[in-house]
Amino acid sequence: MVEGDHSFGTVSDKIGDLALKKRTPFHWYIGFAISFIVAQLLLFSVVVLLARGIGIWGNNQPVGWAFDIINFVWWIGIGHAGTLISAILLLLNQKWRTSINRFAEAMTLFAVACAAMFPLLHTGRPWLAAYWLFPYPNTMGIWPQFRSPLIWDVFAVSTYATISLLFWYVGLIPDFATLRDRAKNKFFKAVYGLLSWGWRGSARHWHRYEIAYLLLAGLSTPLVLSVHSIVSFDFAVSQLPGWHATIFPPYFVAGAIFAGFAMVLILCIPLRILYNMKDFITDTHLVYMGKVMLATGLIVVYGYAMEGFFAWYSAAEYEWFMMKNRIWEGPYWWSYWLLIICNGLSIQLLWFKKFRESAFWLFMISLVVSVGMWLERFVIIVTSLNRDFLPSSWAMYTPTMFDWSMFIGTIGFFFTLLYLFIRFVPIISIFEVRTLLPAANVHGHHQDFEENVVVVEETYDRTDPPNSDGGK
Amino acid sequence: MQKKLYGLMAEFDSATDLVDAANRVREAGYTKTDAFSPFPLHEIDEALGIKRSILPVLVFFGGLTGLCLGIGLQVFVHYIDYPLNVGGRPFLSWPAFVPPSYELTILLAGFTAVFGMLFLNGLPRPYHPVFNVPRFALASREKFFLLVEAADPKYDYDETKAFLGELKPQEVFDVEE
């Protein structure tokens, strides 16, 4: 999975020097400046929001959940690919994950940070949200309602953010040690030294480190599945037609991974060109990610089909009305068809090698899918709410300028954090890439996270064993 | 006067050399040894006689603590401290308590895994005698090091140094305390 002629040293230098030695490239300044300016939109929107209340948004009755929850679910879904790559693919021993896991995990953290802002600010008075959301003994003697999926969400998302941060940081410790030992600048040496906690690569430390890393992966795997399941419970546990569906948890999880891989592709295709990382993020990686996108995308399309089928099969009047309203008769019919084009049709191109193996097409499809996954949440939330049980309470939903500015602001915030990460932290896990090199194999054994390594008799390498009948 | 030594350290070029040398050092009867590599090596565990860590057991109990905490918290809130009748539903509605308990299980198990690992490793420890060897900076980059501590019962400066020299290292260093 590593291309080019690399040794342990060149791998360390090539990745580590991006953070340490190379001059910051000009495109970094441009990208960072744009992201930072866009992030100011978020600051502006939040200040106005806190000063004037959530009336500045387009939310109304009956569409009480609008952009906040759409954006929350969109961002948190994007985060899921990071954990999938770092945890599930680690357990499945997929070595290609090694060169993309670090920035996919960073992407997870930043996406979760963006996601968490929306429900918190949706409360209107986030400084009071502490006792609404977290169970702590307060002077009023009241507690949160643990039977509500919204409280489950608080626990799921905060646990997810914490464990993702730990996972990311644990992976970084040996790499910070590499930077510490290589830094010439006293200040950076001290900072990376502190961040590495004095890591010295002792065999006993590595032994416990690997156990901890594997256990974290084992814990993150059910966690990531539970997080988006619980996010889907926010909808599925309610009794609203269009939300009250048992398919929601698996369909949401697949959608999250789908959106997340699209975002990983959007980030890593320019990154590998701008930072000349094609040796580590190879074309094979892109093809694999394209395949994962196709597979999860098809699960999502199956979810859409089942939603329609069950609306009809349930023979429930309100369910069927909701579905007709969503697809054809309602005012938001166009959003449904845009969704089908973005998420259903666009990925069919990935069946063909020509599109799957072209970075340009993968990038374009990923952009379309990201829009599609945002539309999916728009469709689920707005088309289900805008025409509810009583025609007298029907209303249209239109986002205001502040809805848009806050959403776009979080995109700027996300990229600001990502640019800082690219500048100061090794974007690829150096020590894990070292294990991919042939020189890492002791007596020809592979170094991986499996305890039992197949014993290879080095003596007979490339020649037939004396007792065999000529390789038959 | 010569400074007190922490031990002797040999540098190797490849992982295979390190593992072979570690095997010989163990066979020679040294016990207070350690190896340093830029990435995890599984063979070294056996070569140095490193026992399997207790960490997974700690993590299990960390998770169990989280589970009990989650169930206990919710039962206390909804059954003991502030029972709230919502539509006549039971106070001990345990299925609704599963998601928070589950998340707390994972949270505490994860904390135990990370902080347990750091604690058992004796980290953070920004200073360690091995850093006194200038070439040790390469241990986080491409070189492999084998250490025999002076505290080892079999340690004898001249004898051990000669023995390490037989293992075909690049170089043998004195590690100052």
Boltz contact constraints between the chains, C-beta under 6 A:
constraints:
  - contact:
      token1: [A, 8]
      token2: [B, 38]
      max_distance: 6.0
  - contact:
      token1: [A, 8]
      token2: [B, 142]
      max_distance: 6.0
  - contact:
      token1: [A, 9]
      token2: [B, 141]
      max_distance: 6.0
  - contact:
      token1: [A, 9]
      token2: [B, 142]
      max_distance: 6.0
  - contact:
      token1: [A, 12]
      token2: [B, 141]
      max_distance: 6.0
  - contact:
      token1: [A, 143]
      token2: [B, 77]
      max_distance: 6.0
  - contact:
      token1: [A, 143]
      token2: [B, 82]
      max_distance: 6.0
  - contact:
      token1: [A, 146]
      token2: [B, 74]
      max_distance: 6.0
  - contact:
      token1: [A, 146]
      token2: [B, 100]
      max_distance: 6.0
  - contact:
      token1: [A, 147]
      token2: [B, 93]
      max_distance: 6.0
  - contact:
      token1: [A, 147]
      token2: [B, 96]
      max_distance: 6.0
  - contact:
      token1: [A, 152]
      token2: [B, 99]
      max_distance: 6.0
  - contact:
      token1: [A, 155]
      token2: [B, 100]
      max_distance: 6.0
  - contact:
      token1: [A, 155]
      token2: [B, 103]
      max_distance: 6.0
  - contact:
      token1: [A, 156]
      token2: [B, 103]
      max_distance: 6.0
  - contact:
      token1: [A, 159]
      token2: [B, 103]
      max_distance: 6.0
  - contact:
      token1: [A, 159]
      token2: [B, 106]
      max_distance: 6.0
  - contact:
      token1: [A, 159]
      token2: [B, 107]
      max_distance: 6.0
  - contact:
      token1: [A, 163]
      token2: [B, 110]
      max_distance: 6.0
  - contact:
      token1: [A, 166]
      token2: [B, 110]
      max_distance: 6.0
  - contact:
      token1: [A, 166]
      token2: [B, 114]
      max_distance: 6.0
  - contact:
      token1: [A, 170]
      token2: [B, 114]
      max_distance: 6.0
  - contact:
      token1: [A, 177]
      token2: [B, 140]
      max_distance: 6.0
  - contact:
      token1: [A, 178]
      token2: [B, 140]
      max_distance: 6.0
  - contact:
      token1: [A, 181]
      token2: [B, 137]
      max_distance: 6.0
  - contact:
      token1: [A, 181]
      token2: [B, 140]
      max_distance: 6.0
  - contact:
      token1: [A, 193]
      token2: [B, 126]
      max_distance: 6.0
  - contact:
      token1: [A, 197]
      token2: [B, 123]
      max_distance: 6.0
  - contact:
      token1: [A, 197]
      token2: [B, 124]
      max_distance: 6.0
  - contact:
      token1: [A, 198]
      token2: [B, 123]
      max_distance: 6.0
  - contact:
      token1: [A, 198]
      token2: [B, 124]
      max_distance: 6.0
  - contact:
      token1: [A, 198]
      token2: [B, 125]
      max_distance: 6.0
  - contact:
      token1: [A, 198]
      token2: [B, 126]
      max_distance: 6.0
  - contact:
      token1: [A, 200]
      token2: [B, 128]
      max_distance: 6.0
  - contact:
      token1: [A, 200]
      token2: [B, 130]
      max_distance: 6.0
  - contact:
      token1: [A, 201]
      token2: [B, 36]
      max_distance: 6.0
  - contact:
      token1: [A, 201]
      token2: [B, 37]
      max_distance: 6.0
  - contact:
      token1: [A, 201]
      token2: [B, 139]
      max_distance: 6.0
  - contact:
      token1: [A, 201]
      token2: [B, 140]
      max_distance: 6.0
  - contact:
      token1: [A, 202]
      token2: [B, 34]
      max_distance: 6.0
  - contact:
      token1: [A, 202]
      token2: [B, 36]
      max_distance: 6.0
  - contact:
      token1: [A, 203]
      token2: [B, 35]
      max_distance: 6.0
  - contact:
      token1: [A, 203]
      token2: [B, 44]
      max_distance: 6.0
  - contact:
      token1: [A, 203]
      token2: [B, 48]
      max_distance: 6.0
  - contact:
      token1: [A, 204]
      token2: [B, 50]
      max_distance: 6.0
  - contact:
      token1: [A, 205]
      token2: [B, 121]
      max_distance: 6.0
  - contact:
      token1: [A, 206]
      token2: [B, 40]
      max_distance: 6.0
  - contact:
      token1: [A, 207]
      token2: [B, 45]
      max_distance: 6.0
  - contact:
      token1: [A, 207]
      token2: [B, 50]
      max_distance: 6.0
  - contact:
      token1: [A, 208]
      token2: [B, 53]
      max_distance: 6.0
  - contact:
      token1: [A, 208]
      token2: [B, 55]
      max_distance: 6.0
  - contact:
      token1: [A, 208]
      token2: [B, 117]
      max_distance: 6.0
  - contact:
      token1: [A, 208]
      token2: [B, 120]
      max_distance: 6.0
  - contact:
      token1: [A, 208]
      token2: [B, 121]
      max_distance: 6.0
  - contact:
      token1: [A, 210]
      token2: [B, 40]
      max_distance: 6.0
  - contact:
      token1: [A, 211]
      token2: [B, 53]
      max_distance: 6.0
  - contact:
      token1: [A, 211]
      token2: [B, 55]
      max_distance: 6.0
  - contact:
      token1: [A, 212]
      token2: [B, 113]
      max_distance: 6.0
  - contact:
      token1: [A, 212]
      token2: [B, 117]
      max_distance: 6.0
  - contact:
      token1: [A, 215]
      token2: [B, 59]
      max_distance: 6.0
  - contact:
      token1: [A, 215]
      token2: [B, 113]
      max_distance: 6.0
  - contact:
      token1: [A, 216]
      token2: [B, 113]
      max_distance: 6.0
  - contact:
      token1: [A, 219]
      token2: [B, 106]
      max_distance: 6.0
  - contact:
      token1: [A, 219]
      token2: [B, 109]
      max_distance: 6.0
  - contact:
      token1: [A, 219]
      token2: [B, 110]
      max_distance: 6.0
  - contact:
      token1: [A, 223]
      token2: [B, 106]
      max_distance: 6.0
  - contact:
      token1: [A, 230]
      token2: [B, 99]
      max_distance: 6.0
  - contact:
      token1: [A, 431]
      token2: [B, 39]
      max_distance: 6.0
  - contact:
      token1: [A, 434]
      token2: [B, 38]
      max_distance: 6.0
  - contact:
      token1: [A, 434]
      token2: [B, 39]
      max_distance: 6.0
  - contact:
      token1: [A, 435]
      token2: [B, 39]
      max_distance: 6.0
  - contact:
      token1: [A, 442]
      token2: [B, 15]
      max_distance: 6.0
  - contact:
      token1: [A, 442]
      token2: [B, 16]
      max_distance: 6.0
  - contact:
      token1: [A, 442]
      token2: [B, 19]
      max_distance: 6.0
  - contact:
      token1: [A, 442]
      token2: [B, 43]
      max_distance: 6.0
  - contact:
      token1: [A, 443]
      token2: [B, 16]
      max_distance: 6.0
